[in-house]
Amino acid sequence: MKRILIVLTVSALSACGGVSGSGTNPVSSERTTLAAATAAPTTTRPATLEDLVGTWRTQEAPSFHQYHEDGTYRAAFFLEDLEDDDKVHARGTFTIEGGLFTQIEGDKDLDCKAGERGTYEIWIFENGKVRYFLIEDECDHRASFPVVSMIRLPDSATQDLNSDQP
């Protein structure tokens, strides 16, 4: 029951002004404690670049994200569209340092302007999921999702896309 109350409290804080028009989240000082509290029963730790490299599906919105070792990313509404520059809806660069994920929009995004920067705490769970917690974001659209959870896709999912065999 306590876990449910904590999750509901976090949701209520986020829904009641947790994200202002400036793209900042006033409850960010509590984020580390809340991230660990809402993670039960699995263990969490700040994510690293190595953790994030790969292909992910978001849980809050239908979107697929692919993060590369060189610090670039791509996002598309359909998994197969990640391989087609004309069909990706976002691409840019990112860094992860000390558990902070910073994303900078590139030249192609449906909702954000090139160069807009967003900073999030990023946690990885024992079960392989990652969760972002908004600190601040210049892109209002991204800032409208103060908490984002993603599930890693198996490597075979993207390898199948590159295969010429049916």
N, C-alpha and C positions, 0 to 999 in steps of 0.2 A: 504494500500500500504506500510506503514511503517513496519508493521509486516512481510510482505513478504520480504522486503529489509533486515530486521534484520536476518530472517531465512536464506536468501541467503548469507549474509555476514558470518554467522556462518558456513554454509556449505563450503563456499569458503575458509575460514581460516583453517578448518579441512582438506580439500582436498589439500591445498597448503602447506603441511609440518606440519600440526597440530600434526602429529604423527611422531616422528623420530624413527630411528632404536633402540634407547635406551628405547622406550616405554614410553616417556614422551610427554606431550602436552604443548607447549609454550604459548598457549592462556588460560591456566588454571586460571590465575589471574583474567580474565574477566568472568569466568564461572558463578558465582553467579548472576551477572547482566544479562548475556545472558540467563541463565535458566529462570529467572523471565520474561524477555522480550519475549522469544519465547513461553512462556506458555499461553499467552492470548488466549482465554478469561477466562480461569479458574485460580483459585488461586493456588499457589504452596507453599510448605514449605519443609524443610529438612525432609527426611523420617526417621522413627525409626524402630527398630527391629519388633515391633508389626505390623507396616504397611506392612512389607515384608513377614511375615510368611504366607505361602499359596502356591498355584500353579499359575504359570505365563506362558504366551506365549510371546516370543520376536517378535517384529515387523520387525526387520532388517534381520533376518535369521530364518529358520524353526527350532525352538528349544523350549523346555518346561523346566522350572526351578521350582524346589520345594524347598522352604526354611522352615526350622524347628526352633522351639523355642530354641532348644539346640545349635543353631549356626552351623548346618550342612546343606549342600545343595546337590542336585542331579540335573543333566541335561540329557535330552534325546531328540532325534529327533522326537519321537512320544509320545504322552501323556501316552499311555498304557505301554510304556517301562520304565517309572519312577519307576514302581514297581518291575522291574527285574534287579538285579545287573549285569547280563551279558549283558544287553542292554543299560544301562546308558553310556553316553559318557564322563561324568565328575562328580566328587563328591569331596567334601572337606569341609572346614570350612569358616565361614565369621563372621564379626563383623560390627556393625553400631554404631558409636559414633560421636555425633556432626554433623550429616549430611554426614559423610564420611563412605563409604562402603569399607571394605577391605576383599578381597577374597584370600584364600590360597588353592592352588590345593592339592588334596589328591593323593591317589595312582593310580587313574584311570582317565586319560584324553587323548583324541585323539590328542590334539594340544598343550598342555602345560605340563611342567615337574612337578613332585611332588614337593611341597614346593614353587613354583613360586607364588609371591604375586602381587596383583593388588589393587590399591586404586583409588576410584572414588567418586565424589560428587554424592549424590543420592537425588532426589527430588520426592515428591509425588504430584500429581495433584488432584484438587477437584473431577475430574471424576474418580479417582481411578487408573490411570496409574502411572507408575513410569518411571523415566528417569535417566540414569547414565551418568556422564560426566567424561572422563578419566583425572586423575591427573598423575599417572604413573603406569606402569605394566611391570613386568619382562617377561611376556609371550607375545611374539610378535604377536601371533594369536589374543589374546584378545585385545591387544593394537591397532590392525587394525580396531577395532570398537570404535572410540572415543566417540560416543554417542549411547546409547542403550535404546530403549523404550520397556516397557513390559506392557501387559494387564493382569489383574488378571482374572483367571478363577473362575467360581462359585464353591463353595465347592461341589456341587452335581456332578460336572464333575469327580472329583477324587473319590467320594463315589461310583459312578457307576462302577468304575474300580474294586473296592473291593467286589462288590456284586456277589454272585453266581447265581443270577437269570438273565435270558436273558433280 
